[in-house]
Amino acid sequence: MGGRPAPAPGPDGHPGGAPGRCRLQLRLPARSDLPGPRVAVAARRGASGGRAGRVNGGDGLRYLEIRIRCQRAAADAVGNLLLTLTGAGYAVDDPLIVEQNRSRWDMTDLPPGDPEWVTVSGWLPEAGDVEQQRLRLETGLDEIRSLGLGAVDPARFRWVEEEDWAHAWKAYFRPTRVGDRLVVVPAWEEYAPQEGELPIRIDPGMAFGTGTHATTALCMRWLEELVTPGSRVIDVGTGSGILAVAAKHLGAAEVVAIDVDPVAVDAARENAGRNGVEIDVRLATLDQVAEGEADLIVANIIASVIVDILPDVASRLKPGGRFLASGIIAARKEAVTEAMTDAWLLPVGAREQDGWVAILAMKP
């Protein structure tokens, strides 16, 4: 990822990028997910598998771990800065996720902390000019501080071995309740669901979201209300497939999950298999899906893409069908709502969390 030293607002007003798919959240920076209570991880595909760089004593690559403590409101900007600099990934240690799930975990390696502060971590390969990257980091942090998003402490550094880094993100991913019934569970963890729970087993594969980011959590909570037995659901921009799996667990008879990224298609198919559900996962855009058949279409992407696909959404919903759009920064809420009306979709509700908005519309 190329080199501006600090995240500038993107075309949708997101600080440094678009919302991620599920932010706990792993995902591609192009979908980039994150304010809100979470333990989050975001990563670029292949970040841990690169072979470039200097070998340390024959034991593999080293990475400079960067840890930055900041107030919650600045976490997105700090995380996107780390993605820009490292081309690898970042993790967010959030004390609120501990409190929200204390009754579900026997233990946690995150100590209690001030709920208004989080720690964002990234990993910089030893290859290249590390000192130059550190200077860019400091410049970027100064620019973030100048935006007034929240306090940002100085960065802390330590060297870690490649093997440690490649698996370190898994330490941040714990079973997490997202809705009233849906629980996101790491695929590699043993988990005994409590009565009424619907566990979704996900392996983001260092590329996609894990489900607790506000944009995804809004969708999952609304899916619990919207999906009815026998319904047909389309998930646009499926990523890891977490929303498609959720819809199937909630009783949908047929779920079509589409994405333009072959990596996403593979990940969604694998995660469907892990959960024992049948999902029609396609490398496709919405205009390639048959018209007039869906009871519900869900899209957790970004505002500009949501606006672009509205005509295809309208033509693929049954009369009375619903469209659930998430990944919308609060400042774009009115623009998206107006575009829905122009596309003959009736906005019937909106919910907000941590500066992100999900809008529900109906086809008359």
C-alpha positions in Angstrom: 0.0 0.0 0.0 1.5 3.3 -1.0 2.7 6.0 1.0 0.8 8.9 2.5 2.0 9.3 6.0 -1.4 9.9 7.6 -4.9 8.8 6.8 -6.9 11.4 5.0 -10.7 11.2 4.8 -11.9 9.1 1.9 -14.7 9.9 -0.5 -17.2 8.7 2.0 -15.8 10.7 4.8 -14.2 7.7 6.5 -10.9 8.5 8.1 -8.4 6.8 5.8 -10.6 4.2 4.3 -13.9 2.4 4.1 -15.6 0.4 6.9 -14.4 -3.1 7.4 -16.6 -6.2 7.3 -16.9 -7.5 10.6 -14.6 -5.4 13.1 -13.6 -8.8 16.2 -12.6 -8.0 12.9 -10.1 -9.1 10.4 -10.4 -7.8 6.9 -8.9 -6.3 3.8 -7.9 -2.7 4.1 -10.2 -1.9 1.2 -13.1 -2.8 3.4 -11.4 -1.1 6.4 -13.7 -1.6 9.8 -13.5 0.5 13.3 -14.7 2.6 16.2 -16.6 0.8 19.0 -16.1 -1.8 21.7 -14.1 -4.6 20.3 -11.0 -6.5 20.2 -10.2 -6.1 16.6 -7.7 -7.3 14.1 -7.3 -6.0 10.5 -4.8 -7.5 8.1 -3.9 -7.4 4.4 -4.0 -10.8 2.8 -0.5 -12.4 2.6 0.9 -10.1 5.2 2.4 -13.0 7.3 3.4 -15.1 4.3 5.8 -12.7 2.5 9.3 -13.9 1.9 10.9 -10.5 1.3 13.2 -9.2 3.9 16.3 -10.1 5.8 16.6 -13.4 7.6 17.4 -13.1 11.3 19.9 -15.8 12.2 18.3 -18.3 9.8 15.2 -18.4 12.0 12.9 -16.3 9.8 12.0 -12.7 9.5 11.7 -10.2 12.3 9.0 -7.6 12.6 9.0 -4.4 14.6 5.8 -4.4 16.7 4.3 -0.9 17.1 1.9 -0.3 20.0 0.0 3.0 20.3 -2.4 3.8 23.1 -5.1 6.2 22.1 -8.6 7.3 22.9 -11.3 5.2 21.3 -12.3 7.9 18.8 -8.8 8.0 17.3 -8.5 4.2 16.9 -9.7 4.1 13.3 -7.3 6.7 12.1 -4.3 5.2 14.0 -5.2 1.7 12.6 -5.4 2.9 9.1 -2.1 4.8 9.5 -0.5 1.5 10.5 -2.0 -0.3 7.5 -0.7 2.4 5.2 2.8 2.1 6.7 3.2 -1.6 7.1 1.0 -3.1 4.4 0.4 -5.8 7.0 -2.2 -5.5 9.7 -3.2 -4.1 13.1 -4.9 -5.2 16.2 -7.0 -3.3 18.8 -6.9 -4.2 22.5 -10.2 -2.9 23.9 -11.2 -3.2 27.6 -14.9 -2.9 26.8 -14.9 -6.2 25.0 -13.7 -7.8 28.2 -16.5 -6.3 30.2 -19.1 -7.2 27.7 -18.1 -10.8 27.6 -16.8 -11.4 31.2 -19.5 -13.9 31.9 -18.6 -15.9 28.8 -14.9 -16.2 29.3 -13.0 -18.2 32.0 -10.1 -15.8 31.6 -8.7 -13.1 29.4 -5.2 -11.9 28.7 -6.4 -8.3 28.5 -6.1 -6.5 31.9 -8.9 -4.2 33.1 -8.4 -0.7 31.7 -10.0 2.7 31.1 -12.9 2.0 28.7 -12.2 5.2 26.8 -8.7 4.1 25.8 -7.6 1.3 23.5 -4.2 0.1 22.2 -3.6 -0.3 18.5 -0.8 -2.6 17.4 0.9 -3.1 14.0 3.9 -4.9 12.6 6.6 -3.5 10.4 8.9 -6.0 8.5 12.6 -5.6 9.2 13.2 -5.3 5.5 13.6 -1.8 4.2 14.3 1.5 5.9 12.7 1.0 9.4 13.9 4.3 10.7 12.3 6.1 7.8 9.0 4.3 8.5 9.3 5.3 12.1 9.6 9.0 11.1 6.6 8.6 8.8 4.7 7.1 11.7 5.5 10.0 14.0 4.5 12.5 11.3 1.2 10.6 10.8 0.5 10.5 14.5 1.1 14.2 14.8 -1.4 14.8 11.9 -4.0 12.5 13.7 -3.5 14.5 16.9 -4.1 17.7 14.9 -7.5 16.4 13.8 -8.7 16.5 17.4 -10.2 13.0 17.3 -8.8 12.1 20.7 -5.5 11.8 22.6 -2.8 9.6 21.1 0.2 8.5 23.2 3.7 8.1 21.8 4.3 4.8 20.0 6.1 1.9 21.7 8.3 -0.6 19.9 9.7 -4.1 20.2 11.1 -6.7 17.8 9.2 -10.0 17.3 9.9 -13.1 15.2 7.9 -13.9 12.1 6.3 -17.1 13.6 5.1 -15.2 16.6 3.6 -12.4 14.5 2.0 -14.8 12.0 -0.1 -16.3 14.8 -0.3 -13.4 17.3 -3.6 -12.1 15.9 -5.4 -15.2 17.1 -4.8 -14.2 20.7 -7.2 -11.3 20.1 -10.0 -13.3 18.7 -12.4 -14.7 21.4 -16.0 -16.0 21.4 -18.1 -12.8 21.3 -21.9 -12.4 21.5 -23.0 -10.0 18.8 -26.8 -10.1 18.9 -29.3 -11.7 21.2 -28.6 -15.2 19.8 -25.6 -14.9 17.5 -22.1 -15.6 18.9 -19.0 -15.3 16.8 -16.5 -18.1 17.6 -13.0 -18.7 16.4 -13.0 -21.8 14.3 -10.0 -23.3 16.3 -11.7 -22.9 19.7 -13.8 -25.4 21.6 -17.1 -23.7 22.5 -20.2 -25.1 24.2 -23.2 -22.8 23.2 -25.5 -21.7 25.9 -29.3 -22.3 25.5 -30.6 -20.4 22.5 -27.3 -19.3 21.2 -26.4 -19.7 17.5 -22.6 -19.9 17.2 -20.9 -18.8 13.9 -17.5 -20.4 13.6 -15.2 -18.2 11.6 -11.6 -18.3 10.5 -10.9 -14.9 8.9 -7.6 -16.3 7.4 -5.8 -13.0 8.0 -7.9 -11.3 5.4 -11.5 -10.6 6.6 -13.5 -9.4 9.6 -14.4 -11.5 12.6 -17.8 -9.9 13.3 -17.7 -7.4 16.1 -17.2 -4.1 14.3 -20.1 -1.8 14.6 -21.0 -2.1 10.9 -21.3 -5.9 11.1 -22.8 -6.0 14.5 -25.6 -3.7 13.4 -26.3 -6.1 10.5 -26.3 -9.2 12.7 -28.7 -7.7 15.3 -31.1 -6.6 12.6 -30.8 -10.0 10.8 -32.1 -11.6 14.0 -35.3 -9.6 13.5 -35.6 -9.7 9.7 -34.8 -13.3 8.6 -37.8 -15.5 8.6 -38.0 -19.3 8.0 -38.1 -20.0 4.3 -36.8 -16.6 3.2 -34.3 -15.9 0.4 -31.4 -13.7 1.3 -28.6 -12.1 -0.8 -25.4 -10.9 0.9 -23.6 -8.4 -1.2 -19.9 -8.1 -0.6 -19.8 -11.2 1.6 -16.2 -11.1 2.7 -15.7 -13.9 5.2 -19.3 -14.9 4.7 -20.3 -14.2 8.3 -23.6 -12.4 7.5 -24.5 -15.2 5.0 -23.9 -17.8 7.7 -25.9 -15.8 10.2 -28.8 -15.6 7.8 -28.7 -19.4 7.3 -28.5 -20.1 11.0 -31.5 -17.8 11.5 -33.7 -19.9 9.2 -33.3 -18.6 5.7 -34.1 -21.3 3.1 -31.7 -20.0 0.5 -28.7 -17.6 0.9 -26.8 -16.2 -2.1 -23.4 -14.7 -1.1 -21.6 -12.6 -3.7 -18.2 -10.9 -3.8 -15.9 -9.5 -6.5 -12.8 -10.8 -4.6 -11.9 -14.4 -5.3 -10.2 -14.6 -1.9 -13.5 -13.6 -0.3 -15.4 -16.3 -2.3 -13.0 -19.0 -1.1 -13.2 -17.7 2.5 -17.0 -17.6 2.5 -17.2 -21.2 1.1 -14.8 -22.5 3.7 -16.6 -20.7 6.6 -20.0 -22.1 5.3 -18.5 -25.5 5.5 -17.2 -25.0 9.0 -20.7 -24.1 10.1 -22.4 -27.0 8.2 -24.6 -24.7 6.2 -25.3 -24.6 2.4 -24.7 -21.2 0.9 -24.6 -20.3 -2.8 -21.3 -18.4 -2.9 -20.5 -16.7 -6.2 -17.8 -14.5 -7.7 -20.3 -12.0 -9.0 -21.9 -8.6 -8.8 -25.5 -8.0 -7.9 -26.6 -7.4 -11.5 -25.6 -11.0 -12.3 -28.1 -12.3 -9.8 -31.7 -13.2 -10.9 -34.2 -10.4 -10.5 -37.3 -10.3 -8.3 -36.6 -13.2 -6.0 -35.1 -11.9 -2.7 -36.9 -11.3 0.5 -33.9 -9.6 2.0 -30.7 -8.1 0.6 -27.9 -7.1 3.0 -24.9 -5.1 2.0 -22.2 -4.1 4.6 -19.9 -2.1 2.3 -19.6 1.7 1.9 -22.0 4.5 1.2 -20.9 5.2 -2.4 -21.1 1.5 -3.4 -24.5 1.2 -1.7 -25.8 4.2 -3.8 -24.4 2.7 -7.0 -26.2 -0.7 -6.5 -29.6 0.7 -5.5 -31.2 0.1 -8.9 -30.1 -3.5 -8.9 -31.3 -3.9 -5.3 -34.7 -2.6 -6.2 -35.0 -4.9 -9.2 -34.0 -8.0 -7.2 -36.3 -7.6 -4.3 -39.8 -9.0 -4.1 -42.5 -6.5 -3.4 -42.4 -6.0 0.4 -38.7 -7.1 0.4 -36.2 -5.4 2.6 -32.8 -3.9 2.0 -30.4 -3.7 4.9 -27.4 -1.4 4.2 -24.6 -0.9 6.6 -21.0 0.5 6.5 -22.4 4.0 6.2 -20.6 6.7 8.2 -23.1 8.9 10.0 -22.4 12.0 7.9 -23.6 10.1 4.8 -26.9 8.9 6.3 -29.1 11.6 4.7 -27.4 11.2 1.3 -28.0 7.4 1.3 -31.5 7.8 2.5 -32.3 10.2 -0.3 -30.8 7.9 -2.9 -32.9 5.0 -1.6 -36.0 7.1 -2.1 -34.9 8.1 -5.6 -34.5 4.3 -6.4 -38.1 3.6 -5.2 -37.0 2.1 -2.0 -38.8 3.3 1.2 -36.5 3.9 4.2 -38.2 2.4 7.2 -35.6 2.6 9.9 -32.0 3.4 10.8 -29.7 2.5 13.7 -26.4 4.0 14.7 -23.4 2.6 16.6 -20.1 4.3 17.2 -20.5 6.7 14.3 -21.7 4.1 11.8 -25.2 3.8 10.5 -27.3 0.9 9.2 -30.4 1.8 7.2 -33.4 -0.5 6.5 -35.5 0.1 3.4 -38.5 -1.7 1.9 -39.6 -2.2 -1.7 -43.3 -1.1 -1.9 
